[in-house]
Amino acid sequence: MPSARYVAFLRAINVGGHVVTMDRLRKVFESMRFRNVETFIASGNVIFEAAGDARALERRIEKGLAAALGYDVEAFLRSTDELSAIARHEPFDDPMDGCSLFIVFLKDAPSPASRKQFAALPLDDDGLVIHRREVYWLRRGSMSDSAVAVPLGKVVGNGGTMRNVTTVRKLAAKYGAAR
């Protein structure tokens, strides 16, 4: 099977008292025999090359990180093609100034039951769009004033990890397939 370039979006890196340097994270990935490993900012974004099925790679990464770090870390892989498409996707017609756009990466597209949970969130002026395996959250105002942040976190649970769209677009510009 040919090698592909992936971005691993990791949950539980440098949050909740878990501190992992990007150098250590890169070395852990290299010890799992991934190639051309790089990290991008300190929030758990790892770019690497590997052959194999993305689901199997996710499991391999999670097992390797648990062994190396001593706690569970969820991995959400996207190919560079997927990363480029995610960064280009514009789910909101006219986001207002002062808004922040976040992307929640999921393992799978939400089930009908999960979609109902997302639809029941208290959005107020916020926007929420599900597209494939990502949830786009447009936050109008500060995160600390959000009525949806905590309920969104409960719906996602350990099944997702969130990044600001700026980070995703920078990753796509640097590593995306359409660069």
C-alpha positions, -999 to 999 in steps of 0.1 A, spaced: 0 0 0 15 34 -9 24 59 17 1 89 24 5 122 43 -18 127 72 -25 152 99 -33 137 134 -55 160 155 -49 148 190 -72 153 220 -58 157 255 -24 171 245 -13 201 267 -47 204 284 -59 192 318 -25 191 334 -10 169 307 20 187 292 38 171 263 65 190 244 62 189 206 97 174 204 87 145 226 55 141 206 75 140 173 98 114 188 69 92 199 55 93 164 90 85 150 93 55 174 60 42 158 79 42 125 61 71 109 81 91 84 87 128 79 71 137 112 64 173 121 44 191 147 24 222 143 18 245 174 15 230 209 -21 218 207 -14 183 194 -13 185 156 11 160 141 19 157 104 34 125 91 36 99 63 25 63 66 11 34 46 -21 18 58 -57 23 65 -65 55 84 -86 38 110 -58 13 117 -34 42 119 -56 60 144 -57 29 167 -19 24 163 -13 61 173 -37 59 203 -21 27 216 14 41 211 6 74 228 -10 57 257 21 35 262 45 65 259 25 91 278 7 70 304 -28 83 296 -53 79 268 -51 103 238 -77 102 210 -64 107 175 -85 120 146 -67 116 112 -73 135 80 -54 131 48 -39 162 33 -67 161 6 -93 161 34 -75 188 53 -76 211 22 -113 205 17 -121 211 53 -101 244 53 -119 255 21 -154 246 33 -175 278 40 -205 266 61 -218 300 69 -229 326 43 -220 357 61 -201 353 94 -202 386 113 -171 405 125 -161 395 160 -170 359 154 -148 328 159 -151 297 138 -142 264 153 -140 229 137 -147 198 157 -131 167 142 -150 135 148 -141 98 141 -173 93 120 -201 113 105 -227 118 133 -254 93 135 -291 104 133 -293 102 171 -261 124 174 -275 149 149 -306 152 171 -284 160 201 -265 186 180 -298 201 168 -311 204 204 -281 226 215 -290 261 228 -274 280 199 -288 315 205 -269 336 179 -243 309 173 -243 287 142 -236 250 140 -232 230 107 -223 193 104 -204 185 72 -191 150 68 -170 142 99 -166 178 110 -189 201 130 -184 238 123 -193 261 152 -196 298 146 -193 315 179 -206 351 181 -190 367 211 -166 354 237 -162 317 244 -167 324 282 -202 338 275 -213 308 254 -244 289 264 -235 262 239 -198 255 248 -205 231 277 -234 213 261 -215 210 229 -186 194 248 -210 169 264 -225 159 230 -190 155 215 -175 139 246 -143 120 240 -154 115 204 -140 147 190 -114 174 193 -117 211 184 -95 235 166 -99 272 156 -103 276 118 -72 298 117 -51 268 129 -68 245 103 -62 270 75 -26 274 84 -21 237 85 -38 234 51 -17 262 36 15 245 48 7 208 44 -25 206 23 -27 188 -10 -36 219 -29 -7 240 -17 
